[in-house]
Amino acid sequence: MLISSLLFAVSHLQYYTLNKLSVRFMFFAFIGGIIFGTIADITHSIFISVLLHIQYNLLSVYYSRKVKI
């Protein structure tokens, strides 16, 4: 799960150049990957993880529009 979470985090670099801010985003994606992977492992389904990922992304968009980075 750690390797797939790391790959999940690295795959989110496609939207950013490698800098201090993108490393922070990668950290959040890594933690999210661990959480979503754990939920999928426990429930034996990706359904809840997919719904949580959608919610996570929507909250990220809301937060980034509310607070200018």
C-alpha positions in Angstrom: 0.0 0.0 0.0 2.9 2.4 0.7 4.3 1.9 -2.8 0.9 2.5 -4.5 0.3 5.5 -2.3 3.7 6.9 -3.3 2.9 6.3 -7.0 -0.5 8.0 -6.4 1.3 11.0 -4.9 3.9 11.2 -7.7 1.1 10.9 -10.3 -0.3 14.1 -9.0 2.9 16.0 -10.0 1.6 16.1 -13.6 -0.2 19.3 -12.7 2.6 21.1 -11.0 6.3 21.7 -11.3 8.5 20.3 -8.5 8.7 23.0 -5.8 7.9 23.4 -2.1 4.2 23.8 -2.7 4.0 20.7 -4.9 5.8 18.6 -2.3 3.1 19.6 0.2 0.4 18.6 -2.3 2.2 15.3 -2.9 2.3 14.7 0.9 -1.5 15.2 1.1 -2.0 12.8 -1.9 0.3 10.3 -0.2 -1.7 10.4 3.0 -4.9 10.2 1.1 -3.6 7.2 -0.8 -2.9 5.4 2.5 -6.3 6.3 3.9 -8.2 5.4 0.7 -6.2 2.2 0.3 -6.8 1.2 3.9 -10.6 1.7 3.5 -10.6 -0.3 0.2 -8.6 -3.1 1.9 -11.0 -3.2 4.9 -14.2 -3.0 2.9 -12.9 -5.1 -0.1 -14.5 -2.5 -2.4 -13.2 0.7 -4.0 -16.7 2.3 -3.9 -16.3 4.2 -0.6 -12.7 5.2 -1.5 -13.8 6.6 -4.9 -16.6 8.6 -3.2 -14.2 9.9 -0.6 -11.7 10.8 -3.3 -14.4 12.8 -5.1 -15.3 14.6 -1.9 -11.6 15.3 -1.1 -11.1 16.8 -4.6 -14.2 19.0 -4.3 -13.1 20.2 -0.9 -9.6 21.0 -2.3 -11.2 23.0 -5.1 -13.4 24.9 -2.7 -10.5 25.6 -0.3 -8.2 26.7 -3.1 -10.8 29.2 -4.4 -11.6 30.5 -1.0 -7.9 30.9 0.1 -5.6 32.1 -2.6 -2.3 30.2 -2.5 
